[in-house]
Amino acid sequence: MSEISPQEREILDWLAAQRAPMEALLADLVNTDSGSYNKAGVDRAGDVICRFLDAHGIACDVIPNDKSGNAIRATVGVGERTVLLMGHRDTVYPDGEAAQRPYRSDGARGYGPGVADMKAGLVMNCFVAAALKQFGAPAPLVVLVTADEEIGSPSSRALIEREAKRARLVLNAEPGRPENAVVTGRKAGIFIRFEVAGKAAHAGANFEQGVSAIAEMAHKIVALHALTDLKKGVTVNVGVVSGGQTVNTVAPFAKGEMDLRYIDPADREATLAKVEAIMARSTVPGTSATFNIYAEFLPLVQTAGSKRLFELYADCGHALGQSVAGIFTGGCSDAGFSAGAGAPTLCAVGPVGSRTHSPDEYVELSSLVPRAQALALTILRSGAQFA
């Protein structure tokens, strides 16, 4: 790896001085409720980002959406073969969470809803874009900020795939992992809703006339969970169930939601065929069931190009005195969509954080600047390998 050039040093030194402004922008974003189904809140978080980008002279296009939050596409430089920085601003938290748990810092860690997943990553992307705007980007840069990743990116997938097809490489700012790790592989995920129909009857006077949808649901849950094959990386989890009418009524309906994860694309169709068979089979006579896929993530499979991207990122980290590991995780992200579109993709390059989707979610504040520097240097040095 070559020595740090004067242009690289200029950008790295500018980023090194941005710790306080980074944390200020992070606090603004965390203190803005942006649950996936809160379009107004997601758009307010987008306004925070657009104001920052506008203040740094970065062109910012808002792509409207009637149901989900609007997407944001910011550009630095012009050209066809872009470097794509991705991130989502929606969170899993309900409205009012930001007021109950506003951003706070103990000096070492920052806390608050969405602080790691992934508002710190958005802050990093914004500041890297600002640095490259000010000092010169070696290639056209696109910063894509989406609005619904936490629910499977129903409005964002097509946009991500379209941008990825134009990209030389893609860096997704999901939270970095402990010990400065990034993610080189992820499972795919399918979210499925299913419903069971039975027949209502008085649970005391006419019990035998009823057909319990809840009883059938119980059989189906056991059968669905039995599809888990840990050796192959296939897991099935029924995470939400509800049903019934009253305690003294044989349940005429029940419904649930399940999460299916896999690694090998061949396991997708095989496992879905088994799910279909379970839904078609009735253990409790007189019941019936339907199911539908309502969200789906593709796997992030490391290709030769993605491996070269990881090696470049790790080399850039090494040049900055950092040690970088690549790991596989069972979690899903939008990186699967960009990888599926054929773009070399690296995920979890954002600041290091943990305990996401919980009240204890945090980001390591000391990682804000180093991860931004590693990202910037990777972009600066990507031209030779990713023309």
C-alpha positions in Angstrom: 0.0 0.0 0.0 1.4 3.3 -1.0 2.2 6.2 1.3 -0.6 8.7 2.0 -0.6 11.3 -0.8 -0.9 15.1 -0.1 -4.5 15.1 -1.4 -5.4 12.1 0.8 -3.8 13.7 3.8 -5.8 16.9 3.2 -9.1 14.9 3.3 -8.0 12.7 6.2 -7.0 15.7 8.3 -10.2 17.5 7.5 -12.2 14.5 8.7 -10.1 14.2 11.8 -11.3 17.7 12.8 -15.0 16.8 12.4 -15.7 14.7 15.5 -17.8 17.4 17.2 -19.9 18.3 14.1 -20.4 14.7 13.4 -21.8 14.1 16.9 -24.0 17.2 16.5 -25.5 15.9 13.3 -26.0 12.5 14.8 -27.9 14.0 17.8 -30.2 15.8 15.4 -31.0 12.6 13.5 -31.5 10.5 16.6 -33.8 13.1 18.1 -36.0 12.8 15.0 -38.5 9.9 15.2 -38.3 8.0 11.9 -40.0 4.6 12.3 -40.5 2.9 9.0 -44.2 3.5 8.9 -43.9 7.2 10.0 -43.6 8.8 6.6 -43.6 12.3 8.1 -40.9 11.5 10.6 -38.7 9.7 8.0 -39.1 12.7 5.8 -38.1 15.1 8.6 -34.9 13.0 9.1 -34.4 13.4 5.4 -34.7 17.2 5.7 -31.9 17.1 8.3 -29.6 15.3 5.9 -30.6 17.5 2.9 -29.8 20.7 4.9 -26.4 19.4 5.8 -25.7 18.4 2.2 -27.0 21.7 0.8 -24.8 23.6 3.3 -21.7 21.8 1.8 -22.7 22.5 -1.8 -23.8 19.0 -2.6 -26.6 18.4 -5.1 -29.5 16.6 -3.5 -32.5 15.1 -5.2 -35.6 14.1 -3.3 -37.4 11.1 -4.9 -41.0 11.3 -3.6 -43.0 8.3 -2.4 -46.7 8.4 -1.5 -46.6 5.8 1.3 -43.0 5.4 2.5 -40.5 8.2 3.2 -39.0 9.9 0.3 -35.6 8.7 -1.0 -32.6 11.0 -1.2 -30.0 10.8 -3.9 -27.0 13.2 -3.5 -24.2 13.4 -6.1 -20.6 14.6 -6.1 -19.1 14.9 -9.5 -20.6 13.6 -12.8 -20.1 10.4 -14.8 -21.6 7.0 -15.4 -19.4 4.6 -13.3 -20.2 5.7 -9.8 -19.1 4.9 -6.2 -22.4 4.2 -4.3 -22.7 4.9 -0.6 -25.9 3.5 0.8 -27.8 4.0 4.1 -31.3 4.0 5.5 -32.8 6.5 7.9 -35.9 4.5 9.1 -35.7 2.8 12.4 -37.7 0.1 14.3 -38.8 2.4 17.1 -42.4 3.7 17.7 -43.4 7.3 17.5 -42.4 9.2 20.7 -39.3 7.1 21.4 -36.9 10.0 20.5 -38.6 12.2 23.1 -38.5 9.5 25.7 -34.9 8.5 25.0 -33.2 11.5 23.3 -29.6 11.3 22.2 -27.1 11.2 25.0 -23.4 10.6 25.4 -21.2 9.3 28.2 -18.1 10.5 26.3 -17.3 7.0 25.0 -20.6 5.9 23.6 -23.6 7.7 22.0 -27.1 6.3 22.8 -30.6 6.7 21.4 -33.1 5.2 19.0 -31.3 4.3 15.7 -28.0 5.7 16.8 -26.1 2.8 15.4 -28.6 1.3 13.0 -28.0 3.4 11.1 -27.9 7.1 11.7 -24.2 7.1 12.6 -23.6 5.6 9.2 -25.6 8.3 7.5 -23.5 10.9 9.3 -20.3 9.2 8.1 -21.5 9.1 4.5 -22.5 12.8 4.7 -19.1 13.9 6.0 -17.2 11.8 3.5 -19.3 13.3 0.7 -18.6 16.8 2.1 -14.8 16.1 2.2 -14.8 14.8 -1.3 -16.8 17.8 -2.5 -14.4 20.2 -0.9 -11.1 18.6 -1.9 -12.0 16.7 -5.0 -13.6 13.3 -5.7 -11.6 10.9 -7.9 -14.9 9.4 -9.4 -18.6 10.3 -9.4 -20.0 9.7 -6.0 -23.7 8.9 -5.2 -25.0 9.0 -1.7 -28.3 7.1 -1.5 -30.5 7.5 1.6 -33.5 5.2 1.7 -36.5 5.1 3.8 -37.8 1.6 4.5 -35.0 -0.9 5.0 -36.3 -2.1 8.3 -39.4 -3.5 6.6 -37.7 -5.0 3.6 -37.2 -1.9 1.4 -40.5 -2.3 -0.6 -40.2 1.2 -2.0 -36.4 1.3 -2.2 -35.3 -2.0 -3.7 -35.8 -1.0 -7.4 -34.0 2.3 -6.8 -31.1 0.5 -5.1 -30.8 -2.0 -7.9 -30.9 0.7 -10.5 -28.1 2.7 -8.8 -26.1 -0.5 -8.2 -26.1 -1.4 -11.9 -24.3 2.0 -12.6 -21.8 1.6 -9.7 -18.2 0.5 -9.8 -18.5 -0.5 -6.2 -21.0 -0.2 -3.3 -20.3 0.6 0.4 -23.2 0.1 2.8 -23.0 2.1 6.0 -24.7 -0.4 8.3 -23.1 -0.4 11.8 -19.5 -1.7 12.0 -19.0 -4.7 14.2 -16.8 -5.1 17.4 -13.1 -5.1 16.8 -13.5 -2.9 13.7 -15.1 -5.6 11.6 -17.1 -5.2 8.4 -19.6 -7.6 6.9 -18.6 -9.6 3.8 -21.5 -12.0 3.7 -25.2 -12.1 4.9 -28.1 -14.4 4.9 -31.2 -13.8 2.8 -34.4 -13.2 4.6 -38.1 -13.7 3.7 -40.9 -12.3 5.8 -44.2 -14.2 5.5 -47.7 -13.6 6.8 -50.1 -16.6 7.2 -53.7 -17.0 8.3 -55.7 -19.9 9.5 -59.5 -20.1 9.2 -61.6 -22.2 11.5 -65.2 -22.1 12.7 -66.6 -20.3 15.7 -68.8 -22.0 18.3 -69.6 -21.5 22.0 -66.8 -23.2 23.9 -69.2 -24.6 26.5 -72.6 -25.2 25.0 -71.5 -26.2 21.4 -67.8 -27.0 21.6 -68.0 -29.9 19.2 -69.4 -27.6 16.5 -66.4 -25.4 16.5 -63.1 -25.8 14.6 -60.2 -24.2 16.3 -57.9 -22.1 14.1 -55.6 -21.6 17.1 -55.2 -25.4 17.5 -54.3 -25.7 13.9 -51.9 -22.7 14.2 -50.1 -24.5 17.0 -49.5 -27.5 14.8 -48.3 -25.3 12.0 -45.9 -23.4 14.2 -44.3 -26.7 15.3 -44.0 -27.9 11.7 -42.6 -24.6 10.5 -39.9 -24.5 13.2 -38.9 -28.0 12.4 -37.7 -26.7 9.0 -34.7 -25.1 10.7 -31.5 -26.7 9.6 -28.6 -25.0 11.4 -25.9 -26.9 9.5 -27.2 -25.5 6.2 -27.9 -22.0 7.7 -31.7 -22.3 7.3 -33.7 -20.9 10.1 -37.5 -20.4 10.5 -39.0 -18.3 13.3 -42.6 -17.6 13.9 -42.2 -14.3 15.7 -45.8 -12.9 15.8 -49.1 -14.7 16.4 -52.6 -13.7 17.3 -56.1 -15.1 17.0 -59.4 -15.9 18.5 -62.5 -14.0 19.3 -63.2 -14.4 23.1 -62.0 -16.9 25.7 -65.3 -18.7 25.6 -65.4 -19.0 21.8 -63.7 -21.7 19.7 -61.3 -19.7 17.7 -62.5 -19.0 14.2 -59.3 -17.4 13.0 -55.6 -17.1 13.8 -52.7 -15.3 12.0 -49.0 -15.2 12.3 -45.7 -13.9 10.8 -42.6 -15.9 10.2 -39.0 -15.1 9.3 -37.2 -17.5 7.0 -33.4 -17.1 6.6 -31.0 -19.0 4.3 -27.6 -18.8 2.8 -27.6 -20.9 -0.4 -30.1 -19.5 -3.0 -31.1 -23.1 -3.8 -32.6 -23.4 -0.3 -35.1 -20.6 -1.0 -37.3 -22.6 -3.3 -36.9 -25.9 -1.4 -37.9 -24.4 1.9 -40.7 -22.4 0.5 -42.1 -25.6 -1.1 -42.1 -27.1 2.4 -43.9 -24.0 3.8 -46.5 -24.3 1.1 -47.0 -28.0 2.0 -47.5 -27.2 5.7 -50.0 -24.5 4.9 -52.0 -26.9 2.6 -52.1 -29.7 5.2 -54.7 -29.5 7.9 -54.1 -31.4 11.2 -57.3 -30.1 12.6 -60.1 -31.1 10.2 -62.1 -28.2 8.8 -59.3 -25.6 8.9 -57.6 -24.0 6.0 -54.7 -21.7 5.6 -53.2 -19.1 3.3 -49.8 -17.3 3.3 -48.0 -14.6 1.4 -44.5 -13.1 1.2 -44.6 -9.4 2.2 -40.9 -8.6 2.2 -37.7 -10.2 1.1 -33.9 -9.6 1.3 -31.4 -11.2 -1.0 -28.3 -12.8 0.4 -25.0 -11.0 0.3 -22.7 -13.5 -1.4 -19.0 -12.6 -1.6 -17.9 -12.5 -5.3 -14.4 -12.1 -6.6 -15.1 -8.3 -7.0 -16.5 -8.0 -3.5 -13.5 -9.9 -2.1 -11.2 -7.3 -3.9 -13.3 -4.5 -2.4 -12.9 -5.9 1.1 -9.1 -6.3 0.6 -8.9 -2.7 -0.6 -10.8 -1.5 2.4 -8.7 -3.6 4.8 -5.5 -2.3 3.1 -6.7 1.3 3.5 -7.5 0.6 7.2 -4.0 -0.8 7.6 -2.5 2.4 6.1 -4.4 4.3 8.8 -3.2 2.0 11.6 -6.4 0.0 11.8 -6.9 -3.7 11.8 -10.0 -4.8 9.8 -11.7 -8.2 9.8 -14.5 -9.4 7.5 -17.3 -11.5 9.0 -20.5 -13.3 8.0 -23.7 -12.6 9.7 -27.3 -14.0 9.7 -28.8 -10.5 9.5 -30.1 -9.0 6.3 -29.5 -5.7 4.7 -29.9 -3.7 1.4 -26.4 -4.9 0.5 -28.0 -8.0 -0.8 -29.9 -6.0 -3.5 -26.8 -4.2 -4.7 -24.8 -7.4 -4.8 -27.6 -9.1 -6.6 -27.5 -6.4 -9.2 -23.8 -7.3 -9.9 -22.0 -4.6 -8.0 -19.0 -5.4 -5.8 -20.4 -4.7 -2.4 -19.1 -4.3 1.2 -21.5 -3.9 4.1 -21.3 -2.6 7.7 -18.6 0.0 7.0 -20.4 2.4 9.3 -19.1 3.5 12.8 -18.9 0.6 15.2 -22.1 0.0 17.2 -24.1 -2.8 18.9 -27.3 -3.8 20.7 -29.3 -2.5 17.8 -33.1 -2.7 17.9 -33.0 -2.4 21.7 -33.1 0.4 24.4 -29.4 -0.2 24.9 -28.4 0.5 21.3 -25.1 2.4 21.2 -22.3 3.6 18.9 -18.7 3.9 19.8 -18.0 7.6 19.3 -14.3 7.0 18.9 -15.0 5.1 15.7 -16.8 8.0 13.9 -13.7 9.6 12.5 -11.6 6.5 11.8 -14.4 4.8 9.9 -15.0 7.9 7.9 -11.3 8.1 7.1 -11.2 4.4 6.0 -14.2 4.9 3.8 -12.8 8.1 2.2 -9.4 6.4 1.6 -11.1 3.4 0.0 -13.0 5.7 -2.4 -9.8 7.6 -3.2 -7.9 4.5 -4.0 -10.6 2.5 -5.7 -9.9 3.7 -9.3 -7.0 1.4 -10.0 -9.0 -1.8 -9.2 -12.5 -0.7 -10.0 -12.4 1.3 -13.3 
